[in-house]
Amino acid sequence: MRTLIFTSILAVALSGSACLLAQSADSVRQAQQALKDKGLDPGPVDGVYGSKTRSALRQYQRQNHLATDGRLGGKTSESLGVKPDTPGGHMSAAGGHIKNSYADGGKQIGQGGKEMGSSLKRGKVTDAGKDLGVGVGKGTAKIGVGTGRAAKSAAKGVKDAFTPSDKKH
């Protein structure tokens, strides 16, 4: 049970952080071109966020009095004229998998609790324990399946964010 909860929390955290941290290859490509247009050298305009791109971003940020972190954050993107990324379909799907599996799993656990209460009312303590166990087992299984699907969707979203669109298979 602890492993399932930990895995669920990890999947949600990874999904959210990937969505926030990942820059698409298209955004990086736009930034590289904008930096080149401004006379800086980000290396090739290839959508890869490498050391030359980071160095050029830092130089641009210093020149424009922005936070000098070498990242393509909101203010830097806006200043360069880079269009913001929209969350990918895979990331949205990951959130949907989590939401649906937790809702379905919660219903199963609730049903087990309800059946436990009925058994306790009739004085059947052993049956009550079994009822609750079945509900929790079915509920956590649904949560686990949804978490697995969410992790796969999030992984696809991260892959899409870091793979140049012309190299996707």
Secondary structure, 3 states (H helix, E strand, C coil): CHHHHHHHHHHHHHHHHHHHHCCCHHHHHHHHHHHHHCCCCCCCCCCCCCHHHHHHHHHHHHHCCCCCCCCCCHHHHHHHCCCCCCCCHHHHHHHHHHHHHHHHHHHHHHHHHHHHHHHHHCCCHHHHHHHHHHHHHHHHHHHHHHHHHHHHHHHHHHHHHHCCHHHCC
